[in-house]
């Protein structure tokens, strides 16, 4: 075989995913994977001013772009399916009314159920409809224990990310989720007050799927760059002309998939009310999982079943010292660029610390306050600091700020196939109360700790 033939055989460009793997993905996963492929391609391209001179790097970029093409084809097919389903359902809503005024709807298509929320899938499952239709939720004489397996591709993580964009605060007569109203009993204004923190950090984290219980990966542990100019040898012995040796070592790592779960008690009457139970699953159960997941990603200590969060990895540390918080964060940003060889993408701060930074004024040392350092209160637009978006999160410990390359430095692996279960705990059987449980399984990896910097001592 010729040299050209050998090269073409070695560097035959093929996507990183097969068509079957891509066909099993849902829209949030496809979007995350497309972004990941572009980010990793950009990381390689930034090493070269023009043409890529390393054949392996050129080969990898081609593979990643082919992967993007494959993912975008599936994205187009899914969007067409969503549009088609929406048109069909709209027609059912408009023309499918019976003579008594009730709508006739059919959601038996398994493909359609892939695009339903977990709450919708639960209340439209055969198990739920059979028990509700048999009146089993209207009496405490039956032990109603069953679980509903979500359809292939359903991810509690993905659906919860969509949930946070539609979730609104709850008051009398308001909704928890689009199309999923609570049905409270004569609640007076102000009685129902749900206090919860906003979810933002998870938007920064790339999410991939896994079908394994353990993630095996490789971490670069040492890189000592001793590259230097070398003079020609002047003798055949000794050290003259000797070229320096650099050190590069890797270590195989394993990260287990962890289970995150919680449950809430619900009455039989609530179980019989499909819109209410759908709203509870979509909002309260999924939201609770997401809040705990966000905390684990940011500050998990790695002990027991906890993730090893970003702050507890061996990341860069920038002390506040005599700097103000704005200068210290910029220095932390520089550590990410210089030490981590990464591109900072966001700053994460506790709301109280961001308040202090945002309200900083000119000439505060002299007691004569001028304008706000970060612009007037009337300034519109997203919160930014040194050109980076600022994410406020109560998962972030007060007194510490985090700056890093979230798109390249870490990944959340979703184990998929979520399950919502119903059953009894202790003496709930005699109290007309049952337990509604939801769980997710995931693993979190920080590929490059030096791609992050934490700033300590933040006021």
PyMOL commands that set and color helices and strands:
alter all, ss='L'
color gray80, all
select helices_A, chain A and resi 3-10+19-23+27-45+55-95+110-113+118-123+126-133+136-138+156-166+201-204+268-272+274-299+310-312+325-338+351-358+364-366+406-409+426-431+449-451
alter helices_A, ss='H'
color red, helices_A
select strands_A, chain A and resi 146-149+175-177+180-181+206-209+214-224+247-256+258-267+316-319+346-349+384-385+388-392+400-404+410-414+419-423+433-446+452-456
alter strands_A, ss='S'
color yellow, strands_A
deselect
rebuild
show_as cartoon
